[in-house]
């Protein structure tokens, strides 16, 4: 299975930002 570390990292960053907004 091919994975794109850069894209995955970007996706995780977006999720982290979303969770951060939820926690506020």
Residue frames as qw, qx, qy, qz and C-alpha x, y, z in Angstrom:
[[0.000, 0.889, 0.457, 0.000, 0.00, 0.00, 0.00],
 [0.423, 0.351, -0.016, 0.835, 1.38, 3.35, -1.00],
 [0.300, -0.824, -0.416, 0.242, 1.16, 6.14, 1.55],
 [0.337, 0.672, -0.009, 0.660, 2.02, 9.83, 1.25],
 [0.508, -0.348, -0.487, 0.619, 3.68, 10.91, 4.53],
 [0.086, 0.018, -0.012, 0.996, 3.37, 14.58, 3.62],
 [0.424, -0.345, -0.433, -0.716, -0.33, 14.34, 2.81],
 [0.637, -0.433, -0.634, 0.074, -0.98, 12.22, 5.88],
 [0.398, -0.215, -0.376, 0.809, 0.88, 14.71, 8.07],
 [0.124, -0.147, -0.142, -0.971, -1.14, 17.58, 6.60],
 [0.556, -0.411, -0.570, -0.445, -4.39, 15.70, 7.20],
 [0.595, -0.397, -0.585, 0.383, -3.45, 15.01, 10.82],
 [0.208, -0.056, -0.186, 0.959, -2.59, 18.70, 11.28],
 [0.336, -0.293, -0.334, -0.830, -6.03, 19.69, 9.98],
 [0.651, -0.439, -0.608, -0.117, -7.68, 17.21, 12.35],
 [0.495, -0.246, -0.466, 0.690, -5.61, 18.53, 15.26],
 [0.022, -0.102, -0.008, -0.994, -6.73, 22.09, 14.46],
 [0.517, -0.376, -0.478, -0.602, -10.37, 20.97, 14.36],
 [0.660, -0.401, -0.599, 0.212, -10.07, 19.16, 17.69],
 [0.332, -0.067, -0.300, 0.892, -8.43, 22.26, 19.15],
 [0.266, -0.258, -0.172, -0.912, -11.46, 24.33, 18.20],
 [0.658, -0.404, -0.571, -0.278, -13.78, 21.74, 19.76],
 [0.599, -0.274, -0.548, 0.515, -11.84, 21.83, 23.04],
 [0.123, 0.105, -0.156, 0.974, -12.15, 25.61, 23.28]]
